[in-house]
């Protein structure tokens, strides 16, 4: 049987698809990314590779095995793969079928849920309250020690209003929160009315008037360090920053200092500077671990059994199709040269 190598543990529903047609080896660790030299070694011993969106797959992986027959990529064309090297080596790249999913909104909907959860957690100081109770400090009913700002009539300022934010808006409104937004191109008036959102042209006005600021914009050269020390100082000292998009939109050192100095009240972070593709090694700043007013999650917006299971299973079905000599539902072809084309989204991928 052909051999498939999977770069990290994935849901069993996906592995079952692969095991029907191949001998499957799974990299067993969940406490680190697979190193490039380990992936190169695996490529030499296997016919197919299954990699995640954040797996850095440079040219040497394809050069390691002239007989490599295919690679499945979570995230498809946005994966951190040297697509040009894959094409040069004649290795087909398959991705998940967008129609083959248990969650129609996909990662954007799941990340909107996580973002709303962070806002609720910060509004009601859930992490602090949990720790407070576990430490045996609950000795007084209705203590003033853990009062939060709550959600009712509080303002959420969205920086950007793309797919994730559109899922987020009705979730926030269910808690009777006021939603304002700013973006480069304003929505049509009819859309604003339908969404019940208020347009604000000036970023500083959004920052100064919001109780929760959510970075929901794409990462590109124009949004690099969009939120720095000056912008954080414009926010209310009682306000919170939530970033579940891309870490590099917010200047991390400035955010840490603002949290330490009390410039803002707290933060919810699902993304960090030290993540692929900016670096191979994933690491969140340890200084944040001791802050009670910060909620930290490991870039896990799509992390539900339903969503991750259906997405990995769809990629697995693509690999299985290659093995059986069938046409996969999705072959990544449209961005074959993207990693080498000067696309700003790949400008920081130094290895490519």
Secondary structure, DSSP 4 states (H G I P E B T S, - for coil): -EEEEESS---HHHHHHHHTTEEEEE---SSSPPPHHHHHHHHHH-SEEEE-TT--B-HHHHHT-TT--EEEETTGGGSSB-HHHHHHTT-EEE---TTS-S-TTHHHHHHHHHHHHHHHHHHTTHHHHHHHHHTT---STT-GGG----STT-EEEEE--SHHHHHHHHHHHTTT-EEEEE-SSPPPHHHHHHHT-EE-S-HHHHHHH-SEEEE-SPPSTTTTT-B-HHHHHHS-TT-EEEE-S-GGGB-HHHHHHHHHHTSSSEEEES--SB-TTT-SS-B--GGGGG-TTEEE--S-TT--HHHHHHHHHHHHHHHHHHHTTPPPS-B--TTTTGGGTT-GGGTT-TT-
